[in-house]
Amino acid sequence: MRNLVTDVEGVPVGHAHDARLGSGTTAIVFDEPAVASVDVRGGGPGTHETDLLHPARTVERIDALTISGGSAFGLEAAHGVQAWLREQGRGFAIGSARVPIVPGAVLFDLLAGGDKDWGRYSPYRDLGYVAAAAAGDDFELGNVGAGLGATTVNLKGGIGSASAMTSSGHIVGALAAVNPTGSVVLGDGPWFWAAPLEQAGEFGGLGWPAKIPSAALIPRTKASALESTTPAVIVTDAALSKAQAWRLAVMAQTGMARAIYPVHTPLDGDIVFAAATGRKPLNDPFIAVSELGAIAANTLARAIARAVFAAGPLPFPGALPSWRDKFGK
């Protein structure tokens, strides 16, 4: 186990970013089309092709997912991933035509620094193509892909991932681009809200303080809540229906509430995609999905903390410090 979403077999991940731009894209490319659904809790989502993920819609399987910086401009990343998939002959078959199905979500990083004067067309379509082409089993965390320009209220954000196994042997993986309007640590830190769920010191092993500081319970948000959103992906090797995948996404949202404070605000675009590769059948459709959802929530919380733990500062004036800068010693 790598403690990455790629511990689910057949789910490679790729990043592409531009240091000068201060932004990037992350692509999750499925070796075989995966059953998928989505749950949106934030009040200001930026999404692509999410309507078709409703359990009542016709198309059940997707070829890839994208998470991107760039706010609405970043929605073009899905088109780059789609172009790469088309070159591989992938996509939903309609007669002789094939249409790759690539839902996606974006976060706002336009004010986090970097040169955003890209001219007539944004770079996100090309970044999406490069991210898809680079997808593999091993990938970095922190300042990479869609997490390059991500921030929290008081620390640098980034890309995080984690994985776990259920009692029945199903693997659950999570990936998140952590850019909330709120905080991932208690007050000014260093303790993570997700600390009770930590495995093997994966984000510092500090636990919680003996007593939670009262100041940590006072919600703190970015000066402009527009500069936010945490898109996330849950993947499992279980064989799920589209309705079960939707329930998995709903239950996994609890992980955001365990790791971010406050969360799901009016201008966050918090969203969780859930995808199932279907390689392992369920023993019981109710008990197994309940366990999958509970483990997925824990795994997502851990992935969110790992994103901030792994991130480094950006070399731009006024950039937020990283957790490692402030507490790494």
Summary of the structure (lengths in Angstrom):
residues: 329
radius of gyration: 18.2
end to end distance: 27.6
largest distance: 63.8
contacts: 1341
relative contact order: 0.21
helix: 27%
strand: 26%
